[in-house]
Amino acid sequence: MRILLLSFILFISCQPQKKKLTAQQIVDKSILASGTDKVSNSEIKFEFRDKQYSAIRNNGKFKLIRSFDSIKDVLSNSGFERFINEKSIIVVDSMALKYSNSVNSVHYFSVLPYGLNDKAVRKKRLPSSTINGKEYYKIEITFSENGGGEDFEDVFIYWIGKEDYLIDYLAYSYHTNGGGKRFRVLKEQCFKNGIRFVDYQNYKPNAENIKLIDIDKAYEKNNLKLVSEIILRNIEVSIIR
């Protein structure tokens, strides 16, 4: 009996140990699983809250556009420009920054996890989490001040499925307009030309003392309040070859 037990222990100890995935490896797998590796050479159009958005990305060059009424905002490698009735107008720096951040934010969230490999991004693997019986990798994203934009102090957390490597939940803390925390929950998803797009329910904590890292636990305990929905409509995708 002892010999059999010893043999079993030796057999187990000799088995190759499964390497723990790094935060970088998990993000890379998520980008592939969601098809957002195709975003870098694509043209994407959608509607969000009565505004039209389009993004053209091609080998490092980009043009992010928001259109409503007679206004068109364009953010590109060259900077920000506003057009009214197709005529370029002068925008003071403070407002140009505000408009740029607004345009970039919508486009950024629309194609996640694309963008999580930008140079300013810092990735950290947190302890894994289970939400509604599904296991998730938990990845914290912060930004370096150099290249991290106006909101480089914001912190994001992504819940990436251990089986499918898709993002079902995300949370972030922000400092603009008095600051706060948000937790987004997958509502619907679709694939367009191989790229995944997600609609979310957007929650905020019922209490200020809920930590961002624990916001998933607060969600399961019904300690969050639904404040809005993030829904993209009429999505169109063309891949640039």
Helices and strands as residue ranges (DSSP letters): H 2-14, H 23-33, G 36-38, E 41-48, E 51-58, E 61-68, E 71-76, E 79-84, E 87-89, H 93-110, E 121-131, E 134-143, E 155-161, E 167-174, G 176-178, E 180-192, E 195-205, G 212-214, H 215-220, E 224-230, E 233-239
